[in-house]
């Protein structure tokens, strides 16, 4: 019996050797030339960038919703609720119309004639930006109609508060202007 060396092969041994050689070739590239290290570095790096941007926003912008004197504000809420209650007792209601092309706001006041003064005060309160708040004097145009010109700093949702000159009642609502 003659044996030739190398004539007999284990099945799959050459395939395994070729796989090891190709795997070694892949490992020959430096780490910074491969995809996965950069992908794994990008995840925490993006979180750091987002955190720094959030910190920048927190430092640069002012939180207009925070008040200095909480106790005083709490007492003022009771007076405000009394004025709202008084408006309901009197049956005062209003409908607003805003014409952005002419910059004109019109208020139709419903209620007894005794609660229809010569002018009303309209406060436009922005929900998040105190600096955008406006106070406008609505002049009486007819029996139940009040108008004023209005230039909005920004379009969006607004809280609308209407009071007479003596501030004996108050009505309010929300609108998208």
C-alpha positions as CSV (number, residue, x, y, z in Angstrom):
1,X,0.0,0.0,0.0
2,X,1.4,3.2,-1.1
3,X,0.4,6.4,0.6
4,X,0.8,9.6,-1.1
5,X,1.2,12.5,1.2
6,X,-1.4,15.1,0.8
7,X,-3.5,13.0,-1.5
8,X,-6.1,12.4,1.2
9,X,-8.0,15.4,2.4
10,X,-10.3,16.0,5.2
11,X,-13.6,17.2,3.8
12,X,-14.0,21.0,4.2
13,X,-10.5,21.5,5.6
14,X,-9.4,23.6,2.6
15,X,-12.6,25.7,2.8
16,X,-11.9,26.4,6.5
17,X,-8.3,27.4,5.6
18,X,-9.6,29.8,2.9
19,X,-12.1,31.3,5.4
20,X,-9.3,31.9,7.9
21,X,-7.2,33.5,5.3
22,X,-10.0,35.8,4.2
23,X,-10.8,36.7,7.8
24,X,-7.2,37.6,8.3
25,X,-7.4,39.8,5.3
26,X,-10.4,41.7,6.8
27,X,-8.5,42.1,10.1
28,X,-5.5,43.6,8.3
29,X,-7.4,46.9,7.8
30,X,-6.9,49.4,10.6
31,X,-9.8,50.0,13.0
32,X,-10.5,53.5,11.8
33,X,-11.2,52.1,8.3
34,X,-14.0,49.8,9.5
35,X,-17.7,50.7,9.8
36,X,-18.7,49.3,13.2
37,X,-16.3,51.2,15.4
38,X,-17.5,54.5,13.9
39,X,-21.1,53.5,14.3
40,X,-20.5,52.6,17.9
41,X,-18.7,55.9,18.5
42,X,-21.4,57.9,16.8
43,X,-24.2,56.8,19.1
44,X,-22.8,58.4,22.4
45,X,-21.3,61.3,20.4
46,X,-24.7,62.2,19.1
47,X,-26.1,62.1,22.6
48,X,-23.4,64.5,23.8
49,X,-24.1,66.9,20.9
50,X,-27.8,66.8,21.7
51,X,-27.2,67.4,25.4
52,X,-24.9,70.4,24.6
53,X,-27.6,71.9,22.3
54,X,-30.2,71.4,25.0
55,X,-28.0,73.2,27.5
56,X,-27.5,76.0,25.1
57,X,-31.3,76.4,24.7
58,X,-31.7,76.4,28.5
59,X,-29.1,79.1,29.0
60,X,-30.1,81.4,26.1
61,X,-33.9,81.4,26.4
62,X,-35.9,82.8,29.3
63,X,-38.6,80.7,30.9
64,X,-41.5,83.2,30.9
65,X,-43.8,80.9,32.9
66,X,-41.9,81.2,36.2
67,X,-43.1,83.9,38.6
68,X,-41.2,85.4,41.5
69,X,-43.9,85.8,44.1
70,X,-46.0,82.6,44.2
71,X,-48.1,83.8,47.3
72,X,-49.1,87.0,45.7
73,X,-50.0,85.2,42.4
74,X,-52.1,82.7,44.4
75,X,-54.1,85.5,46.0
76,X,-54.6,87.2,42.6
77,X,-56.1,84.0,41.2
78,X,-59.1,84.3,43.6
79,X,-59.8,87.9,42.4
80,X,-59.6,86.7,38.8
81,X,-62.0,83.9,39.4
82,X,-64.4,86.3,41.0
83,X,-64.4,88.5,37.8
84,X,-65.0,85.4,35.7
85,X,-67.9,84.4,37.9
86,X,-69.3,88.0,37.7
87,X,-69.3,87.8,33.9
88,X,-71.2,84.6,34.0
89,X,-73.8,86.1,36.4
90,X,-74.3,89.1,34.0
91,X,-74.6,86.8,31.0
92,X,-71.6,88.4,29.2
93,X,-70.3,86.5,26.2
94,X,-68.3,87.4,23.1
95,X,-67.3,86.2,19.7
96,X,-64.0,87.3,18.1
97,X,-63.2,87.7,14.4
98,X,-59.7,88.4,13.1
99,X,-59.0,89.5,9.6
100,X,-55.2,89.1,9.1
101,X,-55.2,90.8,5.7
102,X,-56.5,94.0,7.2
103,X,-55.0,93.5,10.6
104,X,-58.4,94.1,12.2
105,X,-59.9,92.3,15.2
106,X,-63.6,92.6,15.8
107,X,-65.5,91.6,19.0
108,X,-69.2,91.0,19.1
109,X,-70.3,91.4,22.8
110,X,-73.5,89.7,24.0
111,X,-75.0,90.8,27.3
112,X,-77.1,93.5,29.0
113,X,-76.7,97.0,27.7
114,X,-75.3,98.0,31.2
115,X,-72.1,96.0,30.6
116,X,-71.4,97.6,27.2
117,X,-68.9,100.5,27.9
118,X,-67.4,102.8,25.3
119,X,-64.3,100.7,25.1
120,X,-62.9,97.3,26.2
121,X,-59.4,96.1,27.0
122,X,-58.3,93.0,25.1
123,X,-55.2,91.2,26.4
124,X,-53.6,88.7,24.0
125,X,-51.5,86.4,26.1
126,X,-49.0,84.1,24.4
127,X,-49.0,80.6,26.1
128,X,-45.2,80.4,26.3
129,X,-43.6,83.7,25.4
130,X,-44.3,86.5,27.8
131,X,-42.6,89.1,25.6
132,X,-45.2,88.6,22.9
133,X,-48.2,89.5,25.1
134,X,-50.2,92.5,23.9
135,X,-52.8,94.8,25.4
136,X,-55.2,96.4,22.9
137,X,-58.0,98.9,23.4
138,X,-61.2,97.9,21.5
139,X,-63.3,100.9,20.5
140,X,-67.1,100.6,20.4
141,X,-68.3,100.7,16.7
142,X,-72.0,99.8,17.1
143,X,-74.5,98.5,19.7
144,X,-72.5,95.3,20.3
145,X,-69.4,95.6,18.1
146,X,-65.9,96.6,19.2
147,X,-62.9,96.8,16.8
148,X,-59.2,97.5,16.9
149,X,-56.2,97.1,14.6
150,X,-53.9,94.3,15.6
151,X,-50.3,93.4,14.5
152,X,-49.3,90.0,15.8
153,X,-45.6,89.3,16.5
154,X,-46.2,85.6,15.8
155,X,-49.1,83.5,14.6
156,X,-50.4,80.7,16.7
157,X,-52.5,79.9,19.7
158,X,-53.3,82.8,22.0
159,X,-55.3,83.3,25.3
160,X,-57.8,86.2,24.9
161,X,-59.0,88.2,27.9
162,X,-61.5,91.0,27.7
163,X,-62.3,93.4,30.5
164,X,-64.3,96.7,30.8
165,X,-62.5,99.8,32.0
166,X,-63.5,99.2,35.7
167,X,-62.4,95.6,35.5
168,X,-65.6,94.4,37.2
169,X,-65.9,91.4,35.0
170,X,-63.7,89.4,32.7
171,X,-64.3,86.9,29.8
172,X,-61.6,84.8,28.2
173,X,-61.0,82.2,25.7
174,X,-58.4,80.6,23.4
175,X,-58.0,81.1,19.7
176,X,-55.6,80.5,16.9
177,X,-54.7,83.8,15.3
